[in-house]
Amino acid sequence: MYLDVKSFSSVLGKSDFQVTGKLANFLPYVFKDGTVSGDFVFTSGTLDLNEFMTEESETVAEEDTVALTLVEVPRNVDLKLVSRIDHVYYDKLQIDNLIGTIYVKDQRLILEGARMNLLEGTVQIAGEYSTKDIANPLVDFGITASEIDIPSALRLSPFYVPLRPSHKKQSEK
């Protein structure tokens, strides 16, 4: 038995997204500790993450006394999510042509073939987060960046202060 998502589309604010795919063994997963499996495709023309973020207030921050907790990847999940997003907006950053595949399997979250254009360059990310050994979780990601425009990246930093007037004419990648 499976759930077939032939076409799901939604618009939320400036963001649009579409999902297709299948989810199998959902009932055994819920009632008998079975393994749920699925294969989905997520696409979006625009994903504006700023609309989902809350505004930070100018109040004095209280001391954080909450202990960090581990997010355990379930052992009985086998999912694949292929994504393509044309434009992502996050804070002041614009990301274009974001593609990649996420797998959740064997207590691992695997990011494969993620590629995006940002800051006039290209970034590729691959790796995994694993909780197979819950006492020693693994985080192993590799990032390759090329042709990134350094002055543009610096201008996005809250600590950016121009050191000389000629910074606007620089083009360093």
Phi and psi in degrees as GROMACS dihedral restraints (atoms count N, CA, C in turn):
[ dihedral_restraints ]
;  ai    aj    ak    al  type     phi  dphi    fc
    3     4     5     6     1  -147.1    20    10
    4     5     6     7     1   161.3    20    10
    6     7     8     9     1  -104.2    20    10
    7     8     9    10     1   121.5    20    10
    9    10    11    12     1  -105.0    20    10
   10    11    12    13     1   113.0    20    10
   12    13    14    15     1   -96.4    20    10
   13    14    15    16     1    93.9    20    10
   15    16    17    18     1   -72.4    20    10
   16    17    18    19     1   -36.2    20    10
   18    19    20    21     1  -166.1    20    10
   19    20    21    22     1   120.0    20    10
   21    22    23    24     1  -129.8    20    10
   22    23    24    25     1   124.1    20    10
   24    25    26    27     1  -129.6    20    10
   25    26    27    28     1   145.9    20    10
   27    28    29    30     1  -152.4    20    10
   28    29    30    31     1   154.5    20    10
   30    31    32    33     1  -127.1    20    10
   31    32    33    34     1   130.1    20    10
   33    34    35    36     1  -133.9    20    10
   34    35    36    37     1   106.1    20    10
   36    37    38    39     1    64.7    20    10
   37    38    39    40     1  -125.5    20    10
   39    40    41    42     1   -87.9    20    10
   40    41    42    43     1    -4.6    20    10
   42    43    44    45     1   -95.8    20    10
   43    44    45    46     1   142.3    20    10
   45    46    47    48     1  -127.8    20    10
   46    47    48    49     1   149.2    20    10
   48    49    50    51     1  -154.6    20    10
   49    50    51    52     1   154.6    20    10
   51    52    53    54     1  -133.6    20    10
   52    53    54    55     1   142.4    20    10
   54    55    56    57     1  -134.4    20    10
   55    56    57    58     1   136.7    20    10
   57    58    59    60     1  -135.4    20    10
   58    59    60    61     1   157.1    20    10
   60    61    62    63     1   150.3    20    10
   61    62    63    64     1  -171.9    20    10
   63    64    65    66     1  -133.0    20    10
   64    65    66    67     1   145.1    20    10
   66    67    68    69     1  -124.4    20    10
   67    68    69    70     1   120.6    20    10
   69    70    71    72     1  -115.4    20    10
   70    71    72    73     1   152.9    20    10
   72    73    74    75     1    62.5    20    10
   73    74    75    76     1    32.9    20    10
   75    76    77    78     1   -65.6    20    10
   76    77    78    79     1   -45.7    20    10
   78    79    80    81     1   -65.3    20    10
   79    80    81    82     1   -45.1    20    10
   81    82    83    84     1   -61.3    20    10
   82    83    84    85     1   -31.8    20    10
   84    85    86    87     1   -63.9    20    10
   85    86    87    88     1   -44.8    20    10
   87    88    89    90     1   -73.8    20    10
   88    89    90    91     1   -43.4    20    10
   90    91    92    93     1  -102.2    20    10
   91    92    93    94     1   -20.0    20    10
   93    94    95    96     1  -131.0    20    10
   94    95    96    97     1    16.9    20    10
   96    97    98    99     1    59.9    20    10
   97    98    99   100     1    32.4    20    10
   99   100   101   102     1   -79.3    20    10
  100   101   102   103     1   178.7    20    10
  102   103   104   105     1   -99.5    20    10
  103   104   105   106     1   123.5    20    10
  105   106   107   108     1   -88.4    20    10
  106   107   108   109     1   140.4    20    10
  108   109   110   111     1  -131.9    20    10
  109   110   111   112     1   153.1    20    10
  111   112   113   114     1  -162.7    20    10
  112   113   114   115     1   159.5    20    10
  114   115   116   117     1  -142.8    20    10
  115   116   117   118     1   113.8    20    10
  117   118   119   120     1  -129.4    20    10
  118   119   120   121     1   154.8    20    10
  120   121   122   123     1  -122.8    20    10
  121   122   123   124     1   126.6    20    10
  123   124   125   126     1  -116.2    20    10
  124   125   126   127     1   125.3    20    10
  126   127   128   129     1  -130.7    20    10
  127   128   129   130     1   152.4    20    10
  129   130   131   132     1  -155.7    20    10
  130   131   132   133     1   140.9    20    10
  132   133   134   135     1   -79.8    20    10
  133   134   135   136     1   -43.9    20    10
  135   136   137   138     1  -140.2    20    10
  136   137   138   139     1   130.1    20    10
  138   139   140   141     1  -126.5    20    10
  139   140   141   142     1   103.7    20    10
  141   142   143   144     1   -97.5    20    10
  142   143   144   145     1    94.9    20    10
  144   145   146   147     1   -69.3    20    10
  145   146   147   148     1   -19.5    20    10
  147   148   149   150     1   -61.2    20    10
  148   149   150   151     1   -30.2    20    10
  150   151   152   153     1   -69.4    20    10
  151   152   153   154     1   -19.1    20    10
  153   154   155   156     1   -98.9    20    10
  154   155   156   157     1    -5.2    20    10
  156   157   158   159     1   -91.7    20    10
  157   158   159   160     1   148.0    20    10
  159   160   161   162     1   -92.3    20    10
  160   161   162   163     1   151.1    20    10
  162   163   164   165     1   -72.1    20    10
  163   164   165   166     1   137.2    20    10
  165   166   167   168     1   -84.1    20    10
  166   167   168   169     1   135.1    20    10
  168   169   170   171     1   -90.4    20    10
  169   170   171   172     1   164.1    20    10
  171   172   173   174     1   -89.5    20    10
  172   173   174   175     1    18.9    20    10
  174   175   176   177     1   -77.0    20    10
  175   176   177   178     1   160.6    20    10
  177   178   179   180     1   -71.1    20    10
  178   179   180   181     1   129.0    20    10
  180   181   182   183     1   -72.2    20    10
  181   182   183   184     1   135.9    20    10
  183   184   185   186     1   -82.0    20    10
  184   185   186   187     1   156.0    20    10
  186   187   188   189     1   -66.3    20    10
  187   188   189   190     1   133.0    20    10
  189   190   191   192     1   -80.7    20    10
  190   191   192   193     1   115.2    20    10
  192   193   194   195     1  -110.5    20    10
  193   194   195   196     1     4.9    20    10
  195   196   197   198     1   -83.2    20    10
  196   197   198   199     1   129.1    20    10
  198   199   200   201     1   -71.1    20    10
  199   200   201   202     1   145.6    20    10
  201   202   203   204     1   -68.8    20    10
  202   203   204   205     1   141.9    20    10
  204   205   206   207     1  -122.5    20    10
  205   206   207   208     1   153.6    20    10
  207   208   209   210     1   -85.8    20    10
  208   209   210   211     1   137.1    20    10
  210   211   212   213     1   -95.1    20    10
  211   212   213   214     1   112.0    20    10
  213   214   215   216     1   -87.2    20    10
  214   215   216   217     1   130.4    20    10
  216   217   218   219     1   -81.2    20    10
  217   218   219   220     1   126.7    20    10
  219   220   221   222     1   -61.5    20    10
  220   221   222   223     1   146.1    20    10
  222   223   224   225     1   -80.9    20    10
  223   224   225   226     1   -24.7    20    10
  225   226   227   228     1  -108.6    20    10
  226   227   228   229     1    44.8    20    10
  228   229   230   231     1  -129.3    20    10
  229   230   231   232     1   133.9    20    10
  231   232   233   234     1  -135.7    20    10
  232   233   234   235     1    90.6    20    10
  234   235   236   237     1  -123.3    20    10
  235   236   237   238     1   150.4    20    10
  237   238   239   240     1  -132.5    20    10
  238   239   240   241     1   129.9    20    10
  240   241   242   243     1  -128.8    20    10
  241   242   243   244     1   111.6    20    10
  243   244   245   246     1   -94.7    20    10
  244   245   246   247     1   129.0    20    10
  246   247   248   249     1  -125.3    20    10
  247   248   249   250     1   144.6    20    10
  249   250   251   252     1  -143.1    20    10
  250   251   252   253     1   118.8    20    10
  252   253   254   255     1  -127.3    20    10
  253   254   255   256     1   122.7    20    10
  255   256   257   258     1   -69.1    20    10
  256   257   258   259     1   -45.9    20    10
  258   259   260   261     1  -140.3    20    10
  259   260   261   262     1   127.1    20    10
  261   262   263   264     1  -119.3    20    10
  262   263   264   265     1   132.9    20    10
  264   265   266   267     1  -116.2    20    10
  265   266   267   268     1   122.9    20    10
  267   268   269   270     1  -137.5    20    10
  268   269   270   271     1   113.2    20    10
  270   271   272   273     1    55.7    20    10
  271   272   273   274     1  -122.1    20    10
  273   274   275   276     1   -95.7    20    10
  274   275   276   277     1     2.4    20    10
  276   277   278   279     1   -94.3    20    10
  277   278   279   280     1   134.3    20    10
  279   280   281   282     1  -112.1    20    10
  280   281   282   283     1   125.2    20    10
  282   283   284   285     1  -113.9    20    10
  283   284   285   286     1   131.8    20    10
  285   286   287   288     1  -119.1    20    10
  286   287   288   289     1   151.8    20    10
  288   289   290   291     1    53.7    20    10
  289   290   291   292     1    50.5    20    10
  291   292   293   294     1   -80.9    20    10
  292   293   294   295     1   121.6    20    10
  294   295   296   297     1  -135.1    20    10
  295   296   297   298     1   156.2    20    10
  297   298   299   300     1   163.3    20    10
  298   299   300   301     1   171.8    20    10
  300   301   302   303     1  -126.7    20    10
  301   302   303   304     1   136.2    20    10
  303   304   305   306     1  -115.4    20    10
  304   305   306   307     1   129.9    20    10
  306   307   308   309     1  -115.1    20    10
  307   308   309   310     1   140.4    20    10
  309   310   311   312     1  -123.0    20    10
  310   311   312   313     1   111.8    20    10
  312   313   314   315     1  -162.5    20    10
  313   314   315   316     1   142.3    20    10
  315   316   317   318     1    53.6    20    10
  316   317   318   319     1    43.3    20    10
  318   319   320   321     1    61.4    20    10
  319   320   321   322     1    27.9    20    10
  321   322   323   324     1  -127.7    20    10
  322   323   324   325     1   142.7    20    10
  324   325   326   327     1  -112.1    20    10
  325   326   327   328     1   116.2    20    10
  327   328   329   330     1  -116.2    20    10
  328   329   330   331     1   129.2    20    10
  330   331   332   333     1  -106.6    20    10
  331   332   333   334     1   120.8    20    10
  333   334   335   336     1  -127.5    20    10
  334   335   336   337     1   134.1    20    10
  336   337   338   339     1    64.3    20    10
  337   338   339   340     1    26.4    20    10
  339   340   341   342     1   -74.2    20    10
  340   341   342   343     1   128.1    20    10
  342   343   344   345     1  -142.7    20    10
  343   344   345   346     1   143.4    20    10
  345   346   347   348     1  -154.7    20    10
  346   347   348   349     1   157.7    20    10
  348   349   350   351     1  -105.7    20    10
  349   350   351   352     1   127.9    20    10
  351   352   353   354     1  -156.4    20    10
  352   353   354   355     1   153.1    20    10
  354   355   356   357     1    51.3    20    10
  355   356   357   358     1    41.0    20    10
  357   358   359   360     1    65.1    20    10
  358   359   360   361     1    18.5    20    10
  360   361   362   363     1  -138.5    20    10
  361   362   363   364     1  -164.6    20    10
  363   364   365   366     1  -127.6    20    10
  364   365   366   367     1   139.8    20    10
  366   367   368   369     1  -126.6    20    10
  367   368   369   370     1   134.0    20    10
  369   370   371   372     1  -120.7    20    10
  370   371   372   373     1   137.9    20    10
  372   373   374   375     1  -133.3    20    10
  373   374   375   376     1   136.0    20    10
  375   376   377   378     1  -147.5    20    10
  376   377   378   379     1   148.5    20    10
  378   379   380   381     1   157.9    20    10
  379   380   381   382     1  -165.7    20    10
  381   382   383   384     1  -151.0    20    10
  382   383   384   385     1   159.1    20    10
  384   385   386   387     1  -123.6    20    10
  385   386   387   388     1   122.8    20    10
  387   388   389   390     1  -127.7    20    10
  388   389   390   391     1   137.1    20    10
  390   391   392   393     1  -119.5    20    10
  391   392   393   394     1    28.7    20    10
  393   394   395   396     1   -57.7    20    10
  394   395   396   397     1   -42.8    20    10
  396   397   398   399     1  -104.6    20    10
  397   398   399   400     1    93.5    20    10
  399   400   401   402     1   -61.1    20    10
  400   401   402   403     1   -27.1    20    10
  402   403   404   405     1   -75.3    20    10
  403   404   405   406     1   -23.3    20    10
  405   406   407   408     1  -136.4    20    10
  406   407   408   409     1    72.7    20    10
  408   409   410   411     1   -62.5    20    10
  409   410   411   412     1   150.8    20    10
  411   412   413   414     1  -110.0    20    10
  412   413   414   415     1   131.7    20    10
  414   415   416   417     1  -125.0    20    10
  415   416   417   418     1   115.9    20    10
  417   418   419   420     1  -141.6    20    10
  418   419   420   421     1    97.3    20    10
  420   421   422   423     1  -125.2    20    10
  421   422   423   424     1   142.4    20    10
  423   424   425   426     1  -116.0    20    10
  424   425   426   427     1   138.6    20    10
  426   427   428   429     1  -125.9    20    10
  427   428   429   430     1   130.0    20    10
  429   430   431   432     1  -120.2    20    10
  430   431   432   433     1   123.9    20    10
  432   433   434   435     1  -122.0    20    10
  433   434   435   436     1   138.6    20    10
  435   436   437   438     1  -140.4    20    10
  436   437   438   439     1   145.3    20    10
  438   439   440   441     1    60.0    20    10
  439   440   441   442     1    27.0    20    10
  441   442   443   444     1   -71.0    20    10
  442   443   444   445     1   133.9    20    10
  444   445   446   447     1   -82.4    20    10
  445   446   447   448     1   104.9    20    10
  447   448   449   450     1   -60.8    20    10
  448   449   450   451     1   -47.5    20    10
  450   451   452   453     1   -57.8    20    10
  451   452   453   454     1   -38.4    20    10
  453   454   455   456     1   -65.1    20    10
  454   455   456   457     1   -41.6    20    10
  456   457   458   459     1   -63.1    20    10
  457   458   459   460     1   -42.5    20    10
  459   460   461   462     1   -64.5    20    10
  460   461   462   463     1   -37.3    20    10
  462   463   464   465     1   -65.2    20    10
  463   464   465   466     1   -22.6    20    10
  465   466   467   468     1   -78.8    20    10
  466   467   468   469     1   -17.7    20    10
  468   469   470   471     1   -74.1    20    10
  469   470   471   472     1   137.9    20    10
  471   472   473   474     1   -67.9    20    10
  472   473   474   475     1   -13.0    20    10
  474   475   476   477     1   -98.0    20    10
  475   476   477   478     1     4.2    20    10
  477   478   479   480     1   -68.6    20    10
  478   479   480   481     1   125.7    20    10
  480   481   482   483     1  -136.5    20    10
  481   482   483   484     1   119.2    20    10
  483   484   485   486     1   -61.2    20    10
  484   485   486   487     1   133.0    20    10
  486   487   488   489     1   -90.0    20    10
  487   488   489   490     1   -24.4    20    10
  489   490   491   492     1  -152.0    20    10
  490   491   492   493     1   155.2    20    10
  492   493   494   495     1   -63.6    20    10
  493   494   495   496     1   -20.8    20    10
  495   496   497   498     1   -78.7    20    10
  496   497   498   499     1    -0.5    20    10
  498   499   500   501     1   -62.2    20    10
  499   500   501   502     1   -26.5    20    10
  501   502   503   504     1   -71.6    20    10
  502   503   504   505     1   -22.3    20    10
  504   505   506   507     1   -93.1    20    10
  505   506   507   508     1    -7.0    20    10
  507   508   509   510     1   -76.9    20    10
  508   509   510   511     1   149.4    20    10
  510   511   512   513     1  -140.4    20    10
  511   512   513   514     1    94.1    20    10
  513   514   515   516     1  -117.6    20    10
  514   515   516   517     1   124.2    20    10
